[in-house]
Amino acid sequence: MRVTADLSMSLDGYITGPGDNVEQPLGEGGERLHEWIYGLEAWRERHGLEGGTSDEDGAIFDEAFRDTRAVVMGRRMFDVGDPHWGDEPPFRVPVFVVTHDAHETVLKQGGTSYTFVTDGIESALAQARQAAGDGNVSVSGGANVVGQFLAAGLLDEIQIHIVPVLLGGGVRLFERIGGEAISLEQARVVASPTVTHLKFRVARTSGP
C-alpha cells in the first residue's frame, strides 16, 4: 500500500490559475493544465462519457486511479469541486476531507463518500488507510494538504504532470513546504507531445 499524490502543474509551478473559486475551480487559465486529460478514454469513462483515446497518457492516468482505494483532500478543494463533481463523482472510493469544521458524512452514488476529518492529516490518513485496505491512498490536493503530507514525510510517491504552459500566477504546489529537508528520487519520466509525466519516490532526510 502506498500513499501517493498526482497533480498537473504548469512550467512556472502552478496547479491552478489566479482567482480559483466555485465558478472557476482551476482559476483563470487553469483548465489548460488538464487539457491533456479530457480526451482520454480512461478519464471520459470515469465521468460517464463514451469514446476517447487510449495511449500512453491514458495508461498513466488509469494507473493513478486503478489501485486507489481511498482519497484525502483539503476542504477548499472539496468546496470548489463538489458542485462540479455532481451526484456520481469520479472518485468511486471513500474520500476523507481535512477541515476545521465538522460535517456529517456525505454519501454519493457510485461508491464515493465524503468523511470530514477535523483532527489533522495524520487522522485523515489513518482513516483512509483503514478504508483502503491493501490499496493505495491518493492525496488529491490542494497544494496546502499535499505540502503538509510531503513535509510530514507521509507521502511515498508524487507524480507531477508538467504541462507546457505559463500561468503567471495562481496556487503554487510547493510554496508552503517550508525549510524541511526532503529528498525526491526520480522513478520515471514519460514525455508525450502535450505533457511530461515525472514520478518521484519521496524520502525524508535528516540533514540541515
HELIX and SHEET records of a PDB file:
HELIX    1   1 GLY A   30  HIS A   34  5                                   5    
HELIX    2   2 GLU A   35  TYR A   38  1                                   4    
HELIX    3   3 GLU A   41  ARG A   46  1                                   6    
HELIX    4   4 GLU A   56  ARG A   66  1                                  11    
HELIX    5   5 ARG A   75  TRP A   85  1                                  11    
HELIX    6   6 GLN A  109  GLY A  111  5                                   3    
HELIX    7   7 ILE A  121  ALA A  132  1                                  12    
HELIX    8   8 ALA A  143  ALA A  151  1                                   9    
SHEET    1   A 9 VAL A 106  LEU A 107  0                                        
SHEET    2   A 9 SER A 113  VAL A 117 -1                                        
SHEET    3   A 9 PRO A  94  VAL A  98  1                                        
SHEET    4   A 9 THR A  68  GLY A  74  1                                        
SHEET    5   A 9 ASN A 136  GLY A 141  1                                        
SHEET    6   A 9 VAL A   3  SER A  10  1                                        
SHEET    7   A 9 GLU A 157  VAL A 163  1                                        
SHEET    8   A 9 THR A 196  ARG A 204 -1                                        
SHEET    9   A 9 ILE A 182  ALA A 191 -1                                        
SHEET    1   B 2 TYR A  14  THR A  16  0                                        
SHEET    2   B 2 VAL A 171  ARG A 172 -1                                        
END                                                                             
